Amino acid sequence: MSPVNRPAAPEPLAEFARYLSLERGLSPRTVEAYSADAGRFLIWARGHGVDARATPRGDLDDFLWDERRRGLGAASLRRLVGALRAYFAYQALEGRLPESPAESLRGPRRARRLPRHLTEAEAARLLAAPSTGAYDDVRDRAALELLYAAGLRVSELLSLTPEAANLQEGWVRVLGKGGKERLVPVHARAIAAVRVYLQERERRFKNPAPELLLGRSGRRLSRGHFWRRLRALGRRAGIEQALHPHLLRHTFATHLLAGGADLRSVQEMLGHADLSTTQIYTHLDAAALKAAHAKHHPRG
Protein backbone atom coordinates (compact mmCIF):
# COMPACT_ATOMS: atom_id res chain seq x y z
CA MET A 1 0.00 0.00 0.00
CA SER A 2 1.40 3.41 -0.90
CA PRO A 3 2.06 5.97 1.87
CA VAL A 4 -0.78 8.12 0.49
CA ASN A 5 -3.40 5.36 0.86
CA ARG A 6 -2.05 3.85 4.08
CA PRO A 7 -4.47 4.43 6.97
CA ALA A 8 -3.16 6.59 9.79
CA ALA A 9 -1.74 4.68 12.74
CA PRO A 10 -3.96 4.56 15.85
CA GLU A 11 -3.02 7.28 18.28
CA PRO A 12 -1.48 4.89 20.88
CA LEU A 13 0.82 3.52 18.19
CA ALA A 14 1.68 6.99 16.92
CA GLU A 15 2.69 7.94 20.49
CA PHE A 16 4.66 4.70 20.81
CA ALA A 17 6.48 5.41 17.54
CA ARG A 18 7.43 8.91 18.75
CA TYR A 19 8.75 7.40 21.99
CA LEU A 20 10.87 4.86 20.10
CA SER A 21 12.25 7.51 17.80
CA LEU A 22 12.81 10.45 20.13
CA GLU A 23 13.51 8.83 23.51
CA ARG A 24 14.95 5.46 22.54
CA GLY A 25 16.77 6.79 19.47
CA LEU A 26 15.90 3.78 17.33
CA SER A 27 16.31 3.85 13.56
CA PRO A 28 13.28 4.66 11.37
CA ARG A 29 13.26 1.08 10.11
CA THR A 30 13.17 -0.38 13.64
CA VAL A 31 10.50 2.13 14.71
CA GLU A 32 8.34 1.09 11.77
CA ALA A 33 8.85 -2.64 12.46
CA TYR A 34 8.14 -2.33 16.22
CA SER A 35 5.05 -0.20 15.57
CA ALA A 36 3.73 -2.72 13.06
CA ASP A 37 4.38 -5.61 15.48
CA ALA A 38 2.61 -3.81 18.32
CA GLY A 39 -0.26 -3.09 15.96
CA ARG A 40 -0.55 -6.79 15.13
CA PHE A 41 -0.89 -7.55 18.81
CA LEU A 42 -3.58 -4.90 19.28
CA ILE A 43 -5.58 -6.34 16.38
CA TRP A 44 -5.17 -9.86 17.82
CA ALA A 45 -6.23 -8.64 21.28
CA ARG A 46 -9.35 -6.98 19.87
CA GLY A 47 -10.26 -10.17 17.98
CA HIS A 48 -9.81 -12.34 21.06
CA GLY A 49 -11.65 -10.09 23.49
CA VAL A 50 -8.44 -9.21 25.34
CA ASP A 51 -8.13 -5.83 27.05
CA ALA A 52 -4.81 -4.53 25.73
CA ARG A 53 -4.60 -2.12 28.69
CA ALA A 54 -4.66 -4.98 31.22
CA THR A 55 -3.00 -7.81 29.34
CA PRO A 56 -1.78 -10.68 31.52
CA ARG A 57 1.39 -12.52 30.59
CA GLY A 58 -0.62 -15.57 29.53
CA ASP A 59 -2.32 -13.61 26.75
CA LEU A 60 1.06 -12.56 25.38
CA ASP A 61 2.16 -16.20 25.34
CA ASP A 62 -1.05 -17.12 23.49
CA PHE A 63 -0.44 -14.38 20.93
CA LEU A 64 3.14 -15.53 20.30
CA TRP A 65 2.00 -19.13 20.02
CA ASP A 66 -0.63 -18.15 17.43
CA GLU A 67 2.03 -16.25 15.46
CA ARG A 68 4.32 -19.26 15.60
CA ARG A 69 1.57 -21.57 14.34
CA ARG A 70 0.93 -19.08 11.57
CA GLY A 71 4.47 -19.79 10.39
CA LEU A 72 6.45 -16.86 11.82
CA GLY A 73 10.15 -17.70 11.86
CA ALA A 74 12.49 -17.55 14.85
CA ALA A 75 14.09 -14.22 13.84
CA SER A 76 10.67 -12.59 13.37
CA LEU A 77 9.48 -13.98 16.70
CA ARG A 78 12.54 -12.52 18.44
CA ARG A 79 11.75 -9.13 16.92
CA LEU A 80 8.09 -9.48 17.92
CA VAL A 81 9.12 -10.15 21.52
CA GLY A 82 11.35 -7.06 21.42
CA ALA A 83 8.45 -4.97 20.13
CA LEU A 84 6.08 -6.24 22.84
CA ARG A 85 8.62 -5.57 25.58
CA ALA A 86 9.17 -2.05 24.27
CA TYR A 87 5.44 -1.39 23.85
CA PHE A 88 4.43 -2.50 27.34
CA ALA A 89 7.46 -0.83 28.94
CA TYR A 90 6.24 2.40 27.32
CA GLN A 91 2.69 1.85 28.64
CA ALA A 92 4.05 1.31 32.16
CA LEU A 93 6.29 4.38 31.81
CA GLU A 94 3.23 6.46 30.92
CA GLY A 95 1.38 5.16 34.00
CA ARG A 96 -1.21 3.26 31.98
CA LEU A 97 -0.09 -0.05 33.51
CA PRO A 98 1.29 -0.72 37.00
CA GLU A 99 4.06 -2.79 35.44
CA SER A 100 4.93 -4.38 32.11
CA PRO A 101 3.56 -7.93 31.63
CA ALA A 102 6.19 -8.44 28.92
CA GLU A 103 9.25 -7.80 31.10
CA SER A 104 10.19 -11.48 31.38
CA LEU A 105 9.08 -12.37 27.85
CA ARG A 106 11.78 -14.21 25.90
CA GLY A 107 11.94 -15.14 22.24
CA PRO A 108 13.48 -18.29 20.76
CA ARG A 109 17.23 -18.53 21.22
CA ARG A 110 19.51 -17.84 18.33
CA ALA A 111 21.09 -20.99 16.92
CA ARG A 112 24.77 -21.02 17.75
CA ARG A 113 26.90 -21.07 14.67
CA LEU A 114 29.59 -23.69 14.57
CA PRO A 115 32.97 -21.96 14.57
CA ARG A 116 34.95 -22.19 11.37
CA HIS A 117 38.30 -23.89 11.57
CA LEU A 118 41.19 -24.93 9.35
CA THR A 119 41.72 -28.48 8.19
CA GLU A 120 44.89 -30.19 9.38
CA ALA A 121 46.41 -29.72 5.91
CA GLU A 122 45.57 -26.00 5.91
CA ALA A 123 46.98 -25.56 9.41
CA ALA A 124 50.23 -27.27 8.33
CA ARG A 125 50.53 -25.01 5.27
CA LEU A 126 49.89 -21.89 7.36
CA LEU A 127 52.53 -22.85 9.96
CA ALA A 128 55.04 -23.45 7.17
CA ALA A 129 54.25 -20.13 5.42
CA PRO A 130 56.69 -17.90 7.40
CA SER A 131 59.67 -19.79 5.99
CA THR A 132 62.33 -17.15 5.43
CA GLY A 133 65.00 -16.08 7.90
CA ALA A 134 63.64 -12.54 8.03
CA TYR A 135 62.78 -11.26 11.50
CA ASP A 136 59.04 -10.95 10.77
CA ASP A 137 58.86 -14.55 9.57
CA VAL A 138 60.82 -15.91 12.53
CA ARG A 139 58.54 -14.05 14.95
CA ASP A 140 55.36 -15.01 13.11
CA ARG A 141 56.34 -18.66 13.02
CA ALA A 142 56.68 -18.61 16.81
CA ALA A 143 53.38 -16.74 17.17
CA LEU A 144 51.45 -19.15 14.93
CA GLU A 145 52.94 -22.20 16.63
CA LEU A 146 51.89 -20.83 20.03
CA LEU A 147 48.37 -20.00 18.85
CA TYR A 148 47.87 -23.46 17.40
CA ALA A 149 49.69 -25.33 20.17
CA ALA A 150 47.94 -23.64 23.11
CA GLY A 151 44.67 -22.24 21.73
CA LEU A 152 45.44 -18.74 22.95
CA ARG A 153 43.29 -15.68 22.45
CA VAL A 154 45.16 -13.01 20.49
CA SER A 155 45.18 -10.71 23.56
CA GLU A 156 46.74 -13.53 25.61
CA LEU A 157 49.34 -14.18 22.93
CA LEU A 158 50.40 -10.56 22.55
CA SER A 159 50.67 -10.01 26.32
CA LEU A 160 52.94 -13.03 26.89
CA THR A 161 56.39 -12.27 28.27
CA PRO A 162 59.50 -14.40 27.66
CA GLU A 163 59.32 -15.46 31.33
CA ALA A 164 55.80 -16.85 30.80
CA ALA A 165 57.15 -19.51 28.43
CA ASN A 166 58.74 -22.42 30.31
CA LEU A 167 60.57 -24.02 27.40
CA GLN A 168 62.28 -26.64 29.57
CA GLU A 169 59.03 -28.15 30.80
CA GLY A 170 56.86 -27.20 27.83
CA TRP A 171 54.30 -24.82 29.38
CA VAL A 172 53.10 -21.29 28.85
CA ARG A 173 51.62 -19.29 31.71
CA VAL A 174 48.62 -17.41 30.33
CA LEU A 175 46.76 -14.48 31.87
CA GLY A 176 43.19 -14.91 30.61
CA LYS A 177 39.87 -13.14 30.99
CA GLY A 178 39.16 -11.68 34.41
CA GLY A 179 42.84 -11.90 35.33
CA LYS A 180 42.63 -15.70 35.67
CA GLU A 181 45.91 -17.49 35.20
CA ARG A 182 46.28 -20.91 33.60
CA LEU A 183 49.10 -23.19 32.50
CA VAL A 184 48.81 -24.62 28.99
CA PRO A 185 51.15 -27.29 27.61
CA VAL A 186 52.92 -26.69 24.30
CA HIS A 187 54.54 -29.27 22.05
CA ALA A 188 58.13 -29.60 20.90
CA ARG A 189 57.67 -27.85 17.55
CA ALA A 190 56.25 -24.75 19.21
CA ILE A 191 59.07 -24.77 21.77
CA ALA A 192 61.65 -24.98 18.98
CA ALA A 193 60.06 -22.08 17.08
CA VAL A 194 59.99 -19.92 20.22
CA ARG A 195 63.64 -20.73 20.98
CA VAL A 196 64.73 -19.67 17.49
CA TYR A 197 62.73 -16.46 17.84
CA LEU A 198 64.12 -15.65 21.30
CA GLN A 199 67.66 -15.93 19.92
CA GLU A 200 66.78 -13.52 17.11
CA ARG A 201 65.00 -11.21 19.56
CA GLU A 202 68.04 -11.07 21.86
CA ARG A 203 70.40 -10.48 18.95
CA ARG A 204 68.27 -7.72 17.44
CA PHE A 205 67.13 -5.65 20.44
CA LYS A 206 69.16 -4.14 23.26
CA ASN A 207 66.30 -2.54 25.25
CA PRO A 208 63.15 -4.34 24.11
CA ALA A 209 59.64 -4.02 25.48
CA PRO A 210 58.80 -6.64 28.13
CA GLU A 211 56.42 -8.59 25.88
CA LEU A 212 57.55 -11.66 23.99
CA LEU A 213 56.40 -10.71 20.50
CA LEU A 214 57.82 -7.44 19.21
CA GLY A 215 57.60 -5.35 16.09
CA ARG A 216 60.70 -4.32 14.19
CA SER A 217 61.18 -1.28 16.42
CA GLY A 218 61.35 -3.39 19.59
CA ARG A 219 57.93 -2.32 20.81
CA ARG A 220 55.06 -4.66 21.60
CA LEU A 221 53.46 -6.14 18.50
CA SER A 222 50.04 -4.58 17.90
CA ARG A 223 46.88 -6.58 17.31
CA GLY A 224 46.24 -4.83 13.98
CA HIS A 225 49.73 -5.51 12.67
CA PHE A 226 49.54 -9.18 13.65
CA TRP A 227 46.12 -9.53 12.02
CA ARG A 228 47.47 -8.08 8.74
CA ARG A 229 50.48 -10.40 8.87
CA LEU A 230 48.23 -13.41 9.48
CA ARG A 231 46.07 -12.61 6.47
CA ALA A 232 49.15 -12.17 4.28
CA LEU A 233 50.53 -15.52 5.49
CA GLY A 234 47.18 -17.14 4.76
CA ARG A 235 47.37 -15.93 1.17
CA ARG A 236 50.96 -17.16 0.99
CA ALA A 237 49.76 -20.59 2.18
CA GLY A 238 47.01 -20.70 -0.45
CA ILE A 239 44.16 -20.56 2.07
CA GLU A 240 41.10 -18.99 0.48
CA GLN A 241 39.17 -17.91 3.56
CA ALA A 242 40.23 -14.70 5.29
CA LEU A 243 42.11 -15.57 8.47
CA HIS A 244 41.79 -14.04 11.92
CA PRO A 245 43.64 -15.02 15.12
CA HIS A 246 40.59 -16.61 16.77
CA LEU A 247 40.39 -19.07 13.87
CA LEU A 248 43.57 -20.70 15.19
CA ARG A 249 41.92 -21.05 18.61
CA HIS A 250 38.90 -22.71 16.99
CA THR A 251 41.24 -24.98 15.02
CA PHE A 252 43.21 -25.94 18.14
CA ALA A 253 40.07 -27.01 20.01
CA THR A 254 38.50 -28.81 17.05
CA HIS A 255 41.64 -30.80 16.22
CA LEU A 256 42.27 -31.77 19.85
CA LEU A 257 38.74 -33.09 20.31
CA ALA A 258 38.76 -34.84 16.94
CA GLY A 259 42.02 -36.50 18.03
CA GLY A 260 40.42 -37.91 21.17
CA ALA A 261 41.09 -35.28 23.87
CA ASP A 262 38.43 -35.11 26.58
CA LEU A 263 36.17 -32.09 26.78
CA ARG A 264 37.16 -30.99 30.29
CA SER A 265 40.87 -30.95 29.43
CA VAL A 266 40.18 -28.77 26.40
CA GLN A 267 38.00 -26.54 28.60
CA GLU A 268 40.93 -26.03 30.98
CA MET A 269 43.36 -25.28 28.16
CA LEU A 270 41.00 -22.77 26.55
CA GLY A 271 40.25 -21.10 29.89
CA HIS A 272 36.48 -21.45 29.53
CA ALA A 273 34.58 -20.93 32.77
CA ASP A 274 31.57 -22.91 31.48
CA LEU A 275 31.81 -26.34 29.87
CA SER A 276 28.89 -25.51 27.57
CA THR A 277 31.09 -22.92 25.85
CA THR A 278 33.58 -25.65 24.98
CA GLN A 279 30.92 -28.07 23.78
CA ILE A 280 30.40 -26.11 20.58
CA TYR A 281 33.77 -27.47 19.42
CA THR A 282 32.59 -31.07 19.53
CA HIS A 283 31.38 -30.89 15.94
CA LEU A 284 32.95 -33.21 13.36
CA ASP A 285 32.49 -32.98 9.63
CA ALA A 286 30.06 -35.31 7.90
CA ALA A 287 32.83 -37.34 6.27
CA ALA A 288 34.45 -38.09 9.64
CA LEU A 289 31.11 -39.11 11.14
CA LYS A 290 30.35 -41.36 8.18
CA ALA A 291 33.78 -42.99 8.38
CA ALA A 292 33.41 -43.57 12.14
CA HIS A 293 29.95 -45.08 11.62
CA ALA A 294 31.21 -47.40 8.89
CA LYS A 295 34.18 -48.47 10.99
CA HIS A 296 32.44 -49.10 14.31
CA HIS A 297 28.84 -50.05 13.56
CA PRO A 298 28.30 -53.83 13.64
CA ARG A 299 26.53 -53.69 10.28
CA GLY A 300 28.89 -51.15 8.75
C-alpha positions in Angstrom: 0.0 0.0 0.0 1.4 3.4 -0.9 2.1 6.0 1.9 -0.8 8.1 0.5 -3.4 5.4 0.9 -2.1 3.8 4.1 -4.5 4.4 7.0 -3.2 6.6 9.8 -1.7 4.7 12.7 -4.0 4.6 15.8 -3.0 7.3 18.3 -1.5 4.9 20.9 0.8 3.5 18.2 1.7 7.0 16.9 2.7 7.9 20.5 4.7 4.7 20.8 6.5 5.4 17.5 7.4 8.9 18.8 8.8 7.4 22.0 10.9 4.9 20.1 12.3 7.5 17.8 12.8 10.4 20.1 13.5 8.8 23.5 15.0 5.5 22.5 16.8 6.8 19.5 15.9 3.8 17.3 16.3 3.8 13.6 13.3 4.7 11.4 13.3 1.1 10.1 13.2 -0.4 13.6 10.5 2.1 14.7 8.3 1.1 11.8 8.8 -2.6 12.5 8.1 -2.3 16.2 5.0 -0.2 15.6 3.7 -2.7 13.1 4.4 -5.6 15.5 2.6 -3.8 18.3 -0.3 -3.1 16.0 -0.6 -6.8 15.1 -0.9 -7.6 18.8 -3.6 -4.9 19.3 -5.6 -6.3 16.4 -5.2 -9.9 17.8 -6.2 -8.6 21.3 -9.4 -7.0 19.9 -10.3 -10.2 18.0 -9.8 -12.3 21.1 -11.7 -10.1 23.5 -8.4 -9.2 25.3 -8.1 -5.8 27.0 -4.8 -4.5 25.7 -4.6 -2.1 28.7 -4.7 -5.0 31.2 -3.0 -7.8 29.3 -1.8 -10.7 31.5 1.4 -12.5 30.6 -0.6 -15.6 29.5 -2.3 -13.6 26.7 1.1 -12.6 25.4 2.2 -16.2 25.3 -1.0 -17.1 23.5 -0.4 -14.4 20.9 3.1 -15.5 20.3 2.0 -19.1 20.0 -0.6 -18.1 17.4 2.0 -16.2 15.5 4.3 -19.3 15.6 1.6 -21.6 14.3 0.9 -19.1 11.6 4.5 -19.8 10.4 6.5 -16.9 11.8 10.2 -17.7 11.9 12.5 -17.5 14.9 14.1 -14.2 13.8 10.7 -12.6 13.4 9.5 -14.0 16.7 12.5 -12.5 18.4 11.7 -9.1 16.9 8.1 -9.5 17.9 9.1 -10.1 21.5 11.4 -7.1 21.4 8.5 -5.0 20.1 6.1 -6.2 22.8 8.6 -5.6 25.6 9.2 -2.0 24.3 5.4 -1.4 23.9 4.4 -2.5 27.3 7.5 -0.8 28.9 6.2 2.4 27.3 2.7 1.9 28.6 4.1 1.3 32.2 6.3 4.4 31.8 3.2 6.5 30.9 1.4 5.2 34.0 -1.2 3.3 32.0 -0.1 0.0 33.5 1.3 -0.7 37.0 4.1 -2.8 35.4 4.9 -4.4 32.1 3.6 -7.9 31.6 6.2 -8.4 28.9 9.3 -7.8 31.1 10.2 -11.5 31.4 9.1 -12.4 27.9 11.8 -14.2 25.9 11.9 -15.1 22.2 13.5 -18.3 20.8 17.2 -18.5 21.2 19.5 -17.8 18.3 21.1 -21.0 16.9 24.8 -21.0 17.7 26.9 -21.1 14.7 29.6 -23.7 14.6 33.0 -22.0 14.6 35.0 -22.2 11.4 38.3 -23.9 11.6 41.2 -24.9 9.3 41.7 -28.5 8.2 44.9 -30.2 9.4 46.4 -29.7 5.9 45.6 -26.0 5.9 47.0 -25.6 9.4 50.2 -27.3 8.3 50.5 -25.0 5.3 49.9 -21.9 7.4 52.5 -22.9 10.0 55.0 -23.5 7.2 54.3 -20.1 5.4 56.7 -17.9 7.4 59.7 -19.8 6.0 62.3 -17.1 5.4 65.0 -16.1 7.9 63.6 -12.5 8.0 62.8 -11.3 11.5 59.0 -11.0 10.8 58.9 -14.5 9.6 60.8 -15.9 12.5 58.5 -14.0 14.9 55.4 -15.0 13.1 56.3 -18.7 13.0 56.7 -18.6 16.8 53.4 -16.7 17.2 51.5 -19.1 14.9 52.9 -22.2 16.6 51.9 -20.8 20.0 48.4 -20.0 18.8 47.9 -23.5 17.4 49.7 -25.3 20.2 47.9 -23.6 23.1 44.7 -22.2 21.7 45.4 -18.7 23.0 43.3 -15.7 22.4 45.2 -13.0 20.5 45.2 -10.7 23.6 46.7 -13.5 25.6 49.3 -14.2 22.9 50.4 -10.6 22.6 50.7 -10.0 26.3 52.9 -13.0 26.9 56.4 -12.3 28.3 59.5 -14.4 27.7 59.3 -15.5 31.3 55.8 -16.8 30.8 57.1 -19.5 28.4 58.7 -22.4 30.3 60.6 -24.0 27.4 62.3 -26.6 29.6 59.0 -28.1 30.8 56.9 -27.2 27.8 54.3 -24.8 29.4 53.1 -21.3 28.8 51.6 -19.3 31.7 48.6 -17.4 30.3 46.8 -14.5 31.9 43.2 -14.9 30.6 39.9 -13.1 31.0 39.2 -11.7 34.4 42.8 -11.9 35.3 42.6 -15.7 35.7 45.9 -17.5 35.2 46.3 -20.9 33.6 49.1 -23.2 32.5 48.8 -24.6 29.0 51.1 -27.3 27.6 52.9 -26.7 24.3 54.5 -29.3 22.1 58.1 -29.6 20.9 57.7 -27.8 17.5 56.2 -24.8 19.2 59.1 -24.8 21.8 61.7 -25.0 19.0 60.1 -22.1 17.1 60.0 -19.9 20.2 63.6 -20.7 21.0 64.7 -19.7 17.5 62.7 -16.5 17.8 64.1 -15.7 21.3 67.7 -15.9 19.9 66.8 -13.5 17.1 65.0 -11.2 19.6 68.0 -11.1 21.9 70.4 -10.5 19.0 68.3 -7.7 17.4 67.1 -5.7 20.4 69.2 -4.1 23.3 66.3 -2.5 25.2 63.2 -4.3 24.1 59.6 -4.0 25.5 58.8 -6.6 28.1 56.4 -8.6 25.9 57.6 -11.7 24.0 56.4 -10.7 20.5 57.8 -7.4 19.2 57.6 -5.3 16.1 60.7 -4.3 14.2 61.2 -1.3 16.4 61.4 -3.4 19.6 57.9 -2.3 20.8 55.1 -4.7 21.6 53.5 -6.1 18.5 50.0 -4.6 17.9 46.9 -6.6 17.3 46.2 -4.8 14.0 49.7 -5.5 12.7 49.5 -9.2 13.7 46.1 -9.5 12.0 47.5 -8.1 8.7 50.5 -10.4 8.9 48.2 -13.4 9.5 46.1 -12.6 6.5 49.2 -12.2 4.3 50.5 -15.5 5.5 47.2 -17.1 4.8 47.4 -15.9 1.2 51.0 -17.2 1.0 49.8 -20.6 2.2 47.0 -20.7 -0.4 44.2 -20.6 2.1 41.1 -19.0 0.5 39.2 -17.9 3.6 40.2 -14.7 5.3 42.1 -15.6 8.5 41.8 -14.0 11.9 43.6 -15.0 15.1 40.6 -16.6 16.8 40.4 -19.1 13.9 43.6 -20.7 15.2 41.9 -21.0 18.6 38.9 -22.7 17.0 41.2 -25.0 15.0 43.2 -25.9 18.1 40.1 -27.0 20.0 38.5 -28.8 17.0 41.6 -30.8 16.2 42.3 -31.8 19.8 38.7 -33.1 20.3 38.8 -34.8 16.9 42.0 -36.5 18.0 40.4 -37.9 21.2 41.1 -35.3 23.9 38.4 -35.1 26.6 36.2 -32.1 26.8 37.2 -31.0 30.3 40.9 -30.9 29.4 40.2 -28.8 26.4 38.0 -26.5 28.6 40.9 -26.0 31.0 43.4 -25.3 28.2 41.0 -22.8 26.6 40.3 -21.1 29.9 36.5 -21.5 29.5 34.6 -20.9 32.8 31.6 -22.9 31.5 31.8 -26.3 29.9 28.9 -25.5 27.6 31.1 -22.9 25.9 33.6 -25.7 25.0 30.9 -28.1 23.8 30.4 -26.1 20.6 33.8 -27.5 19.4 32.6 -31.1 19.5 31.4 -30.9 15.9 32.9 -33.2 13.4 32.5 -33.0 9.6 30.1 -35.3 7.9 32.8 -37.3 6.3 34.4 -38.1 9.6 31.1 -39.1 11.1 30.3 -41.4 8.2 33.8 -43.0 8.4 33.4 -43.6 12.1 29.9 -45.1 11.6 31.2 -47.4 8.9 34.2 -48.5 11.0 32.4 -49.1 14.3 28.8 -50.1 13.6 28.3 -53.8 13.6 26.5 -53.7 10.3 28.9 -51.1 8.7 
